[in-house]
Amino acid sequence: MKGPNIEVLKSSGERVSFSMDKLRNSLKRSSADHELVEEIVEKVKEEAYEGITTNEIFNRAYALLKGKKSVFASKYKLKKAIYELGPTGFPFERFVAAILKYSGYHVEVGVILQGICVTHEIDVLAEKENRITVIECKFHNVKGLNCNVKVPLYIHSRYNDVKAHWTSIKKENKKLEKGWVVTNTRFTEDALKYGECSNLYLLSWDYPKEEGLKDRIDRLGLYPITVSSLLSNREKQFLLSRDVVLCRQLVKDKFFLDHLGISQTRKIKILDEIGQLCNI
């Protein structure tokens, strides 16, 4: 059977009905026009079969977009590109720090702070107008894994320990304002309830509504280097190892492309794609 009457297999192992609307909405985020979106939806619908995986659907839609315009494909693969920052969470921490930096914060990564009980290594420390935000990042490099309530519970206890010590010494008259938990996946309902109840700010792929990671990235043009459809995996890993996490950074540090031995013709194409992505 075709179209919405078939079931697709998610990365979590769950089987769900094929949704053309879900595919259509994800394609719209690529900036492709209405006609191209509908063309791809119909093509994928025709080729879909019972038990097709969501990854196969993504790969087919991605290939069709790339065939039209590489920048469309790059925007479409944003969620997957964040997974590709792995396997460790460190590049994700730097990515989150970069988003906050472009949002007007002064940021530090991997900061040691003293608590009342023990010391804590904080993933990202962000400061704006003498207000300090303590940010912990929970990165998953496997699809289908969400953050359950144990994550905000654990991080909230660490934040309270740091805050108790900070308050006791009144450090530099700077206020420790809030604790954050940032993940590249999603939070469970219990995790969201706990975050709201404990005044812990939770930021995930699509939460809070219209302020999730995907919204901030699109709004600010802060795409990770891994979205590029023109760079190879080896080239992306080289750039990440040189702390080039954002596409915007590559525009500034384009000499890294020379270090990789990339031809002038290909270099122009890569920088053109990135310029379109970041509106530079």
Contacts in CASP RR format, 6 or more apart in sequence:
PFRMAT RR
TARGET T0000
AUTHOR 0000-0000-0000
METHOD contacts of the structure
MODEL  1
MKGPNIEVLKSSGERVSFSMDKLRNSLKRSSADHELVEEIVEKVKEEAYE
GITTNEIFNRAYALLKGKKSVFASKYKLKKAIYELGPTGFPFERFVAAIL
KYSGYHVEVGVILQGICVTHEIDVLAEKENRITVIECKFHNVKGLNCNVK
VPLYIHSRYNDVKAHWTSIKKENKKLEKGWVVTNTRFTEDALKYGECSNL
YLLSWDYPKEEGLKDRIDRLGLYPITVSSLLSNREKQFLLSRDVVLCRQL
VKDKFFLDHLGISQTRKIKILDEIGQLCNI
1 50 0 8 1.000
2 45 0 8 1.000
2 46 0 8 1.000
2 48 0 8 1.000
3 18 0 8 1.000
3 20 0 8 1.000
3 45 0 8 1.000
3 48 0 8 1.000
4 17 0 8 1.000
4 18 0 8 1.000
4 19 0 8 1.000
4 20 0 8 1.000
5 17 0 8 1.000
5 18 0 8 1.000
6 17 0 8 1.000
6 18 0 8 1.000
6 48 0 8 1.000
6 49 0 8 1.000
6 50 0 8 1.000
6 51 0 8 1.000
6 52 0 8 1.000
7 15 0 8 1.000
7 16 0 8 1.000
7 17 0 8 1.000
7 18 0 8 1.000
7 50 0 8 1.000
7 51 0 8 1.000
8 15 0 8 1.000
8 16 0 8 1.000
8 17 0 8 1.000
8 18 0 8 1.000
8 48 0 8 1.000
8 51 0 8 1.000
8 52 0 8 1.000
8 53 0 8 1.000
8 54 0 8 1.000
8 57 0 8 1.000
9 15 0 8 1.000
9 51 0 8 1.000
9 52 0 8 1.000
9 53 0 8 1.000
9 54 0 8 1.000
10 16 0 8 1.000
10 53 0 8 1.000
10 54 0 8 1.000
10 144 0 8 1.000
11 53 0 8 1.000
11 54 0 8 1.000
11 55 0 8 1.000
11 142 0 8 1.000
11 143 0 8 1.000
11 144 0 8 1.000
12 143 0 8 1.000
12 144 0 8 1.000
15 51 0 8 1.000
18 45 0 8 1.000
18 48 0 8 1.000
18 52 0 8 1.000
20 41 0 8 1.000
20 45 0 8 1.000
23 41 0 8 1.000
23 44 0 8 1.000
23 57 0 8 1.000
23 61 0 8 1.000
24 37 0 8 1.000
24 38 0 8 1.000
24 41 0 8 1.000
26 61 0 8 1.000
26 76 0 8 1.000
27 37 0 8 1.000
27 40 0 8 1.000
27 41 0 8 1.000
27 61 0 8 1.000
27 65 0 8 1.000
27 76 0 8 1.000
28 37 0 8 1.000
29 75 0 8 1.000
29 76 0 8 1.000
29 78 0 8 1.000
29 214 0 8 1.000
29 218 0 8 1.000
30 37 0 8 1.000
30 65 0 8 1.000
30 72 0 8 1.000
30 73 0 8 1.000
30 75 0 8 1.000
30 76 0 8 1.000
31 71 0 8 1.000
31 72 0 8 1.000
31 75 0 8 1.000
32 40 0 8 1.000
32 65 0 8 1.000
32 68 0 8 1.000
32 69 0 8 1.000
32 72 0 8 1.000
36 65 0 8 1.000
36 68 0 8 1.000
36 72 0 8 1.000
39 64 0 8 1.000
40 61 0 8 1.000
40 64 0 8 1.000
40 65 0 8 1.000
43 60 0 8 1.000
43 64 0 8 1.000
44 57 0 8 1.000
44 60 0 8 1.000
44 61 0 8 1.000
44 64 0 8 1.000
47 60 0 8 1.000
48 57 0 8 1.000
58 77 0 8 1.000
58 80 0 8 1.000
61 76 0 8 1.000
62 73 0 8 1.000
62 76 0 8 1.000
62 77 0 8 1.000
63 73 0 8 1.000
65 72 0 8 1.000
65 73 0 8 1.000
65 76 0 8 1.000
66 72 0 8 1.000
66 73 0 8 1.000
66 229 0 8 1.000
67 73 0 8 1.000
70 229 0 8 1.000
70 230 0 8 1.000
70 269 0 8 1.000
70 273 0 8 1.000
71 273 0 8 1.000
71 276 0 8 1.000
71 277 0 8 1.000
73 229 0 8 1.000
74 81 0 8 1.000
74 223 0 8 1.000
74 227 0 8 1.000
74 228 0 8 1.000
74 229 0 8 1.000
74 273 0 8 1.000
74 277 0 8 1.000
75 218 0 8 1.000
75 223 0 8 1.000
75 227 0 8 1.000
75 277 0 8 1.000
77 227 0 8 1.000
77 229 0 8 1.000
78 214 0 8 1.000
78 217 0 8 1.000
78 218 0 8 1.000
78 223 0 8 1.000
78 224 0 8 1.000
78 227 0 8 1.000
79 184 0 8 1.000
79 205 0 8 1.000
79 214 0 8 1.000
81 223 0 8 1.000
81 224 0 8 1.000
81 226 0 8 1.000
81 227 0 8 1.000
82 92 0 8 1.000
82 95 0 8 1.000
82 184 0 8 1.000
82 205 0 8 1.000
82 213 0 8 1.000
82 224 0 8 1.000
82 226 0 8 1.000
83 140 0 8 1.000
83 141 0 8 1.000
83 142 0 8 1.000
83 143 0 8 1.000
83 184 0 8 1.000
84 224 0 8 1.000
84 226 0 8 1.000
84 233 0 8 1.000
84 236 0 8 1.000
85 91 0 8 1.000
85 92 0 8 1.000
85 95 0 8 1.000
85 139 0 8 1.000
85 141 0 8 1.000
85 184 0 8 1.000
85 224 0 8 1.000
85 226 0 8 1.000
85 240 0 8 1.000
85 245 0 8 1.000
86 92 0 8 1.000
86 139 0 8 1.000
86 141 0 8 1.000
87 141 0 8 1.000
88 139 0 8 1.000
89 137 0 8 1.000
89 139 0 8 1.000
89 141 0 8 1.000
91 240 0 8 1.000
91 245 0 8 1.000
92 137 0 8 1.000
92 139 0 8 1.000
92 184 0 8 1.000
93 109 0 8 1.000
93 110 0 8 1.000
93 123 0 8 1.000
93 124 0 8 1.000
93 137 0 8 1.000
93 139 0 8 1.000
94 109 0 8 1.000
94 243 0 8 1.000
94 245 0 8 1.000
95 224 0 8 1.000
95 245 0 8 1.000
95 246 0 8 1.000
96 123 0 8 1.000
96 124 0 8 1.000
96 135 0 8 1.000
96 137 0 8 1.000
96 182 0 8 1.000
97 107 0 8 1.000
97 108 0 8 1.000
97 109 0 8 1.000
97 124 0 8 1.000
97 126 0 8 1.000
98 107 0 8 1.000
98 222 0 8 1.000
98 245 0 8 1.000
98 246 0 8 1.000
98 249 0 8 1.000
99 213 0 8 1.000
99 216 0 8 1.000
99 217 0 8 1.000
99 220 0 8 1.000
99 222 0 8 1.000
100 107 0 8 1.000
100 124 0 8 1.000
100 126 0 8 1.000
100 135 0 8 1.000
101 107 0 8 1.000
102 220 0 8 1.000
102 222 0 8 1.000
102 248 0 8 1.000
103 216 0 8 1.000
103 220 0 8 1.000
104 128 0 8 1.000
105 126 0 8 1.000
105 127 0 8 1.000
105 128 0 8 1.000
105 133 0 8 1.000
106 126 0 8 1.000
106 127 0 8 1.000
106 128 0 8 1.000
107 124 0 8 1.000
107 125 0 8 1.000
107 126 0 8 1.000
107 127 0 8 1.000
108 124 0 8 1.000
108 125 0 8 1.000
109 123 0 8 1.000
109 124 0 8 1.000
110 121 0 8 1.000
110 122 0 8 1.000
110 123 0 8 1.000
110 124 0 8 1.000
110 125 0 8 1.000
111 121 0 8 1.000
111 122 0 8 1.000
111 124 0 8 1.000
111 125 0 8 1.000
112 119 0 8 1.000
112 120 0 8 1.000
112 121 0 8 1.000
112 122 0 8 1.000
113 119 0 8 1.000
113 120 0 8 1.000
113 122 0 8 1.000
113 125 0 8 1.000
113 134 0 8 1.000
113 162 0 8 1.000
113 165 0 8 1.000
113 166 0 8 1.000
114 120 0 8 1.000
114 162 0 8 1.000
114 165 0 8 1.000
115 161 0 8 1.000
115 162 0 8 1.000
115 164 0 8 1.000
115 165 0 8 1.000
115 166 0 8 1.000
116 161 0 8 1.000
116 164 0 8 1.000
116 165 0 8 1.000
116 168 0 8 1.000
117 161 0 8 1.000
118 161 0 8 1.000
120 158 0 8 1.000
120 161 0 8 1.000
120 162 0 8 1.000
122 134 0 8 1.000
122 135 0 8 1.000
122 136 0 8 1.000
122 162 0 8 1.000
123 135 0 8 1.000
123 136 0 8 1.000
123 137 0 8 1.000
124 135 0 8 1.000
124 136 0 8 1.000
124 137 0 8 1.000
125 132 0 8 1.000
125 133 0 8 1.000
125 134 0 8 1.000
125 135 0 8 1.000
126 132 0 8 1.000
126 133 0 8 1.000
126 135 0 8 1.000
127 133 0 8 1.000
127 174 0 8 1.000
130 173 0 8 1.000
130 174 0 8 1.000
130 175 0 8 1.000
131 174 0 8 1.000
131 175 0 8 1.000
131 177 0 8 1.000
132 166 0 8 1.000
132 174 0 8 1.000
132 175 0 8 1.000
132 176 0 8 1.000
132 177 0 8 1.000
133 177 0 8 1.000
133 178 0 8 1.000
133 179 0 8 1.000
133 180 0 8 1.000
134 159 0 8 1.000
134 162 0 8 1.000
134 176 0 8 1.000
134 178 0 8 1.000
134 179 0 8 1.000
134 180 0 8 1.000
135 179 0 8 1.000
135 180 0 8 1.000
135 181 0 8 1.000
135 182 0 8 1.000
136 155 0 8 1.000
136 158 0 8 1.000
136 179 0 8 1.000
136 180 0 8 1.000
136 181 0 8 1.000
136 182 0 8 1.000
137 181 0 8 1.000
137 182 0 8 1.000
137 183 0 8 1.000
138 147 0 8 1.000
138 151 0 8 1.000
138 181 0 8 1.000
138 182 0 8 1.000
138 183 0 8 1.000
139 183 0 8 1.000
139 184 0 8 1.000
140 183 0 8 1.000
140 184 0 8 1.000
140 185 0 8 1.000
143 185 0 8 1.000
144 185 0 8 1.000
145 185 0 8 1.000
146 185 0 8 1.000
146 186 0 8 1.000
146 187 0 8 1.000
146 188 0 8 1.000
146 191 0 8 1.000
147 181 0 8 1.000
147 183 0 8 1.000
147 185 0 8 1.000
147 186 0 8 1.000
147 187 0 8 1.000
147 188 0 8 1.000
147 191 0 8 1.000
147 204 0 8 1.000
148 188 0 8 1.000
148 190 0 8 1.000
148 191 0 8 1.000
149 188 0 8 1.000
149 190 0 8 1.000
149 191 0 8 1.000
149 193 0 8 1.000
149 194 0 8 1.000
151 181 0 8 1.000
151 183 0 8 1.000
151 187 0 8 1.000
151 191 0 8 1.000
152 181 0 8 1.000
152 187 0 8 1.000
152 191 0 8 1.000
152 194 0 8 1.000
152 195 0 8 1.000
152 198 0 8 1.000
152 200 0 8 1.000
152 202 0 8 1.000
153 194 0 8 1.000
155 179 0 8 1.000
155 181 0 8 1.000
155 200 0 8 1.000
156 179 0 8 1.000
156 194 0 8 1.000
156 195 0 8 1.000
156 198 0 8 1.000
156 200 0 8 1.000
159 179 0 8 1.000
159 200 0 8 1.000
162 176 0 8 1.000
163 176 0 8 1.000
166 176 0 8 1.000
167 176 0 8 1.000
178 199 0 8 1.000
178 200 0 8 1.000
178 201 0 8 1.000
179 200 0 8 1.000
179 201 0 8 1.000
180 200 0 8 1.000
180 201 0 8 1.000
180 202 0 8 1.000
180 203 0 8 1.000
181 195 0 8 1.000
181 200 0 8 1.000
181 201 0 8 1.000
181 202 0 8 1.000
181 203 0 8 1.000
182 203 0 8 1.000
182 204 0 8 1.000
182 213 0 8 1.000
183 203 0 8 1.000
183 204 0 8 1.000
183 205 0 8 1.000
184 204 0 8 1.000
184 205 0 8 1.000
184 213 0 8 1.000
185 204 0 8 1.000
185 205 0 8 1.000
186 204 0 8 1.000
186 205 0 8 1.000
186 206 0 8 1.000
186 207 0 8 1.000
187 202 0 8 1.000
187 204 0 8 1.000
187 207 0 8 1.000
191 202 0 8 1.000
192 202 0 8 1.000
192 207 0 8 1.000
194 200 0 8 1.000
195 201 0 8 1.000
195 202 0 8 1.000
202 208 0 8 1.000
203 211 0 8 1.000
203 212 0 8 1.000
203 213 0 8 1.000
204 212 0 8 1.000
204 213 0 8 1.000
205 212 0 8 1.000
205 213 0 8 1.000
205 214 0 8 1.000
206 212 0 8 1.000
206 213 0 8 1.000
206 214 0 8 1.000
206 215 0 8 1.000
216 222 0 8 1.000
217 223 0 8 1.000
221 248 0 8 1.000
221 277 0 8 1.000
221 278 0 8 1.000
221 279 0 8 1.000
222 246 0 8 1.000
222 248 0 8 1.000
222 278 0 8 1.000
223 246 0 8 1.000
223 247 0 8 1.000
223 277 0 8 1.000
223 278 0 8 1.000
224 245 0 8 1.000
224 246 0 8 1.000
224 247 0 8 1.000
225 231 0 8 1.000
225 236 0 8 1.000
225 239 0 8 1.000
225 240 0 8 1.000
225 244 0 8 1.000
225 245 0 8 1.000
225 246 0 8 1.000
225 247 0 8 1.000
225 249 0 8 1.000
225 250 0 8 1.000
226 236 0 8 1.000
226 240 0 8 1.000
227 247 0 8 1.000
227 277 0 8 1.000
228 236 0 8 1.000
228 247 0 8 1.000
228 270 0 8 1.000
228 273 0 8 1.000
228 274 0 8 1.000
229 273 0 8 1.000
230 266 0 8 1.000
230 269 0 8 1.000
230 270 0 8 1.000
230 273 0 8 1.000
231 239 0 8 1.000
231 270 0 8 1.000
235 260 0 8 1.000
235 262 0 8 1.000
238 256 0 8 1.000
238 259 0 8 1.000
238 260 0 8 1.000
239 250 0 8 1.000
239 256 0 8 1.000
242 253 0 8 1.000
242 256 0 8 1.000
243 249 0 8 1.000
244 250 0 8 1.000
244 253 0 8 1.000
244 256 0 8 1.000
247 274 0 8 1.000
247 275 0 8 1.000
247 277 0 8 1.000
247 278 0 8 1.000
248 274 0 8 1.000
248 278 0 8 1.000
248 280 0 8 1.000
250 256 0 8 1.000
250 257 0 8 1.000
250 270 0 8 1.000
250 271 0 8 1.000
250 274 0 8 1.000
251 271 0 8 1.000
251 274 0 8 1.000
251 275 0 8 1.000
251 278 0 8 1.000
251 280 0 8 1.000
254 267 0 8 1.000
254 271 0 8 1.000
257 267 0 8 1.000
257 270 0 8 1.000
257 271 0 8 1.000
258 267 0 8 1.000
262 270 0 8 1.000
274 280 0 8 1.000
END
